[in-house]
Amino acid sequence: MEEVGIIGVDLTKNVFQVHGAAADGSVVFRKKLSRPQLVRFMAEQPQCLVVMEACAV
């Protein structure tokens, strides 16, 4: 499996859509996680850049 360079997090009401990409931009994973699952998942990831959706509503 490729090493994750960036993890993108899309915030929704009940779940988080999480997308991992390698340094070259290729997709490493896509997951739908609950809040408790997200905490466990992120704790297991290597050090990388984490980006979150920003919305000015």
C-alpha positions as CSV (number, residue, x, y, z in Angstrom):
1,M,0.0,0.0,0.0
2,E,1.2,3.5,-0.8
3,E,2.2,5.9,2.0
4,V,-0.5,8.5,2.7
5,G,0.8,12.1,2.3
6,I,-2.5,14.0,2.7
7,I,-5.8,13.1,4.5
8,G,-8.9,15.1,3.5
9,V,-11.8,15.2,5.9
10,D,-15.3,16.2,4.7
11,L,-17.5,17.1,7.7
12,T,-21.1,16.0,7.6
13,K,-23.8,15.8,10.3
14,N,-23.5,12.1,11.2
15,V,-20.4,10.8,9.5
16,F,-17.0,11.9,8.1
17,Q,-15.9,11.2,4.6
18,V,-12.2,10.6,4.7
19,H,-9.9,10.5,1.6
20,G,-6.2,9.6,1.7
21,A,-3.8,10.6,-1.1
22,A,-0.2,9.8,-1.8
23,A,2.4,12.5,-2.5
24,D,1.7,12.2,-6.3
25,G,-2.1,12.7,-5.7
26,S,-3.1,9.1,-6.3
27,V,-5.9,7.8,-4.2
28,V,-4.8,5.5,-1.3
29,F,-8.2,5.1,0.4
30,R,-11.8,6.5,0.7
31,K,-13.8,5.8,3.9
32,K,-17.0,6.8,5.6
33,L,-16.5,6.9,9.4
34,S,-18.5,7.7,12.5
35,R,-17.1,10.1,15.1
36,P,-15.6,7.3,17.3
37,Q,-14.2,5.5,14.2
38,L,-12.6,8.7,13.0
39,V,-10.7,9.2,16.3
40,R,-9.4,5.6,16.2
41,F,-8.5,5.8,12.5
42,M,-6.6,9.0,12.7
43,A,-4.6,7.8,15.7
44,E,-3.4,4.9,13.6
45,Q,-2.2,7.0,10.6
46,P,1.4,8.1,9.9
47,Q,2.3,11.7,10.3
48,C,0.9,13.6,7.3
49,L,-1.0,16.7,6.3
50,V,-4.7,16.7,7.3
51,V,-7.1,19.1,5.5
52,M,-10.7,19.8,6.3
53,E,-13.6,21.3,4.4
54,A,-14.1,25.0,5.0
55,C,-17.6,26.5,4.5
56,A,-18.6,30.1,5.2
57,V,-22.4,29.5,5.7
